Amino acid sequence: MKVDRRLFFELGPVRLLFFLAVGLGLINGLLVIGLAYTLTQIINNVFLKDATLTDVQGLFAWLIGLAGLRLIVQWGSELAALHVTEHIKTSLRERLFSHLLQLGPVALTQEHSGELVNTLLEGVESLDGYFRQLIPQLFLMLLVPLAIFWVVVPQDVLSALILICTAPLLPLFMMLIGRWAGAVGQRQFKSLSYLSAHFLDVLQGLTTLKLFNRSQAQIKTIGRLSDDFRVATMQVLRVAFLSALALELLTTLSIAMIAVEIGLRLLYGKMAFEQAFFILVITPEFYQPLRNFGASFHAASAGNAAAQRIFELLETSPALATITEAIPLPNPPFHIEFRAVSYQYLGRERPALHNLQLELRPGQHIAIVGPSGAGKSTMINLLLRFLEPTTGQILVNGIPLATIMPEAWRSQLAWVSQKPYLFNTTLLENIRLAKPTASLDEIVWAGEQAGLTELVAQLPNGWQTPIGERGARLSGGQAQRVALARAFLKDAPLLIWDEATTHLDSNLETQIQTAMQRLMQGRAVVMIAHRLHTIRQADQILVLSEGQVIEMGTHDFLLNQHRLYHQLVMTYD
Amino acid sequence: MTDWRVFKHLVRLLTPFRRSILAAVFLGFLTIGSSMALMGTSAWLIAKAALHPSIAELNLAIVGVRFFGISRGLLRYLERLTSHHVTFRLLKNLRVWFYQQLEPLAPARLINQHSGDLLTRVVHDIDTLQNFYLRVVAPSLVAVGITIAMLIFAGGLDLIVALALLLFLIVSGVILPIVAWQSGKKQGQTAVQIRANLNIELLDGVQGMAELLIFGQAQSYFAKIQTRNQDLIRQQHGLAHRSILQSGLGNFLVWLSIGVLLWLGIPRLDEIMLAPLALVTMACYEAFLPLGSAFQNLGSSIEAGRRLMMLVESDLSSPDPASALSPSNFDITFKHVGFQYGPDEPAVLRDLNLSIPQGTHIAILGPSGVGKSTLINLLVRFWDYQAGEIQLGGHALHDYSPEALRDLIAVVPQNPHLFNATIRENLLLAQPKATEEQLETVVKIVGLDNLIASLPEGLDTWVGELGHTLSAGERQRVAIARAMLKNAPILVLDEATTNLDAVSQQNLLKTVQLEMEGRTIIFITHEAPKGSWMTTVIRAET
């Protein structure tokens, strides 16, 4: 049986409670010995010593008393284990989520969010059986049989020998099978996660599938994946059942062996009924902790695989290096300098940015243009601190950005992204995200600035309308406007604007442009735009191509250069 | 939907497997029967031996002990294999059934369903339903069998003892579980609901992380997740505590019943039967102790079943025509078309008239929200119009089956969905049997050839979730390539090039138009494309 050692470390902060659970579990085992002894006395006295009901009254009182005590002890033990488990589940889930925040959105686009969420929810949940049952039972499996063995020895050495000889076979057998099942269990967990991710993907793409008349074909795929899951799970289970079979066989065969052996010796007068019956009653209890452990094995194999995934995520190093000594953020205005910055995505041959050298002077409106794939988004991701340069560094007022707390830096930024994410809540809350303390008036004002007023009038509950997952109720243009409203509300000194107006129609765009001009006043702006007429007023235009700045200057200057910018403008007009 | 109706529904899902289920239940009965027999025979053997009879009188018992010592393990193994096999086949049926029910509802009825919530429903609820058979139906039936066996055994000894035993079995097998279940029912429902909410919030947190970080809300969102998790843990604690108490009480009842039965038995029974009675009673509880969790599982199974059934139980209108119409031409005509998404929603289209002859390259312009995308939803019959008529090739749209229509129309929506698969697989969706050459052609048309050549794995590059490893522009190109590969007579580009720069956009459109010569293109956009290449330009207004 392989138990991930890292799981034991999780017990650290709650070890006292854990030992309480195990200790009470042991007392529970001792109480069972007492119960077996009392039962034996009752039957022995009546059967062989011709005692009457009144003679054994006291023993009956003992029997019920011990059973009652056992109820309390068992309750305490399991309650303690429950508390241990709750603590660990909470701690792991919280650490995992905050670690994902550390990893950052760009790193996470490589992972399936369905799979991540499954690990956070079901993966952590599957550790329940681990801490509530398996690990306490691991200890009880050693302690309780030892106690019973110790009681049996003075009664009958031969039976004790049978017990002690068969006992080590069980864990040995389980260990052998367990090692093999561990790998299969991991596959099962992966296949379950894959199943979840696939389902999410299919459900989200159902419209696309229908457009291509392929949605019926998915039924087969789902059937096939479910079958794969069944095969994988049955493999695990067959192994688990086999180990259960081995355990059962050993247990029942030992009981049978002991029964026959003591029965025969009883027959020839070499043993008393009292001892023989006690041993018969206690023998199943000797194996019970081992069998309990075997039964929890099933739960554990899923838990073990989940644990691997959880620790794998926890041990992935975050996108940004930890800042040991944070330097306070300098006051705006910001002078930002890219010094020989390169960035290369994993698995891509060419770097997205190559030795980028540039200066963004304070308060300026800077536009970045260039063909798709030129590295514009990467540059923004670096500025937003979702990525750290592979080489080179970014300086803010002479201070390396890498030494400033990302939270402090981001508090100075407003961001209108290419594809804003809308949360599964009301329109109001989606805008409020930018400034949780904002009053209703402020939010309405921001919405007006972004041209949302008309939309709000159409929505059934106005500002309070839930807008569905990823803003399913809103069109792309409307989502853009929500993002704009957030930027208005945040009111930060540096505005980063990524193709913000691509989805807006001409009429509305004019309105928004006016408001945007107002917003941009007195702020530094870095924007990426395809719509070249929106950037004519920019103080400086950077033309990016293949990860490098190839041209820089004002609109008029660049136009006269007759190079890439000129070409872009000509095609556009 | 009442519990009882859901329960009947769930039982109906089991009927195809009734033979295997009966076999598994019978094996389960024999398994527990074996261990009762093992303990009973052993106890009798020892009690008898204490009276020092001849060895011949013990022989049968010795054989019995050995036999039951072996049979139990084997029977248990067989029982588990059988029952789990049934469960998983049942699970597969459930998944496929659910998808089949859901598929016709998309996208019209699903606009308010969160796919994260759906995910929880399908994966988790269906997993929960496996417990319905494994932990509810089968153990209950086994328990009934064991009760009968115990009554025969104890009844043969003494009627009063048998009645007392029956009382105990009813208390520990029925009353205790029902009390525990009913008292935990509400909490169980709350826990399921909280878990579903946590799932949605986690999904939002993971997918919307960029926004959370930029707006400095990561910490407060984290706190929100923390609170929700605490809520979940609190509800689960209540449930777990209840089941801990219940299993403790169950164990207590085992010893209490042994005490009571002996108390009643001592004056009434042949004394040699006291030991077997005690040990058989102890062994029979194996069939009753798990019933507590069975009833809790029944509750969550019914909840899970109810949610699945409510989701797919929406009535569906418009039976599809069976006859396969093939139009002689692909002229599209809108005549006085009116449409609104729901009775309470505003009208999106009012008295719309529009004619798009075959081979036209038409641009439909207009501000966002004016209903341009709605035209397309009507054209592919995701929704049906309420007034007027749309015709294709002279036939009303309603005369075509949605499948037939979708074969004729290739649509690139504003936010195309790329599947988490390779570029090749995403393209092949349009035409599973496309040749390598066809793929190369469409890739070239949309200008992806350079990118694909630069990727180490070429067309077999994985695009990631929602195509996230590609840029927005690349995703749109893939979507257009996919639509081109479909080779349909009508191509709809719904804001399909918004993420491309002006140069790329123009080049792309030029090539696509060349390729679509003689076939229809409907180009939906909010602003006029540069150059006078479109045959017709229509400006839509509210």
Interface residues (C-beta under 8 A of the other chain):
Chain A: L35 L39 I42 I43 V46 F47 L48 T52 L53 V56 F60 L63 I64 L66 A67 G68 R70 L71 Q74 W75 E78 L79 L82 E86 K89 T90 R93 E94 F97 S98 L100 L101 G104 P105 L108 T109 Q110 E111 H112 S113 G114 L116 V117 N118 L120 L121 E122 R132 L192 L195 S196 A197 H198 F199 L200 D201 V202 L203 Q204 G205 L206 T207 T208 L209 K210 L211 F212 N213 R214 S215 Q216 A217 Q218 I219 I222 G223 S226 D227 F229 R230 T233 M234 L237 R238 F241 L242 A244 L245 E248 L249 T251 T252 L253 I255 A256 M257 A259 V260 I262 G263 L264 L266 L267 G269 F273 A276 F277 L280 V281 P284 G347 R348 E349 R350 V369 G370 P371 S372 G373 S377 L384 F386 P406 E407 R410 S411 L413 A414 W415 S417 Q418 K419 P420 Y421 L422 F423 N424 L433 A434 K435 P436 L455 Q458 P460 G468 E469 R470 A472 R473 S475 G476 G477 Q478 R486 K490 E499 T502 H503 L504 D505 S506 N507 L508 H530 R531 L532 Q567 L568 T571 Y572 D573
Chain B: S34 S35 L38 M39 T41 S42 A43 L45 I46 A47 K48 A49 A50 H52 P53 I55 L58 A61 I62 V65 R66 F68 G69 I70 R72 G73 L74 R76 Y77 R80 L81 H84 H85 F88 R89 L91 K92 R95 V96 Y99 Q100 L102 E103 A106 P107 L110 I111 N112 H114 S115 G116 D117 L118 L119 V122 V123 H124 R195 L198 N199 I200 L202 L203 D204 G205 V206 Q207 G208 M209 A210 E211 L212 L213 I214 F215 G216 Q217 A218 Q219 S220 F222 I225 Q226 N229 Q230 I233 Q236 H237 A240 H241 I244 L245 S247 G248 L249 N251 F252 W255 L256 I258 G259 L262 W263 I266 P267 E271 I272 L274 A275 A278 L279 D344 E345 P346 G366 P367 S368 G369 S373 V380 F382 P402 E403 R406 D407 I409 A410 V411 P413 Q414 N415 P416 H417 F419 N420 L429 A430 P432 L451 S454 L455 P456 G464 E465 L466 H468 T469 S471 A472 G473 E474 R482 K486 E495 T498 N499 L500 D501 A502 V503 S504 Q506 H526 E527 K530
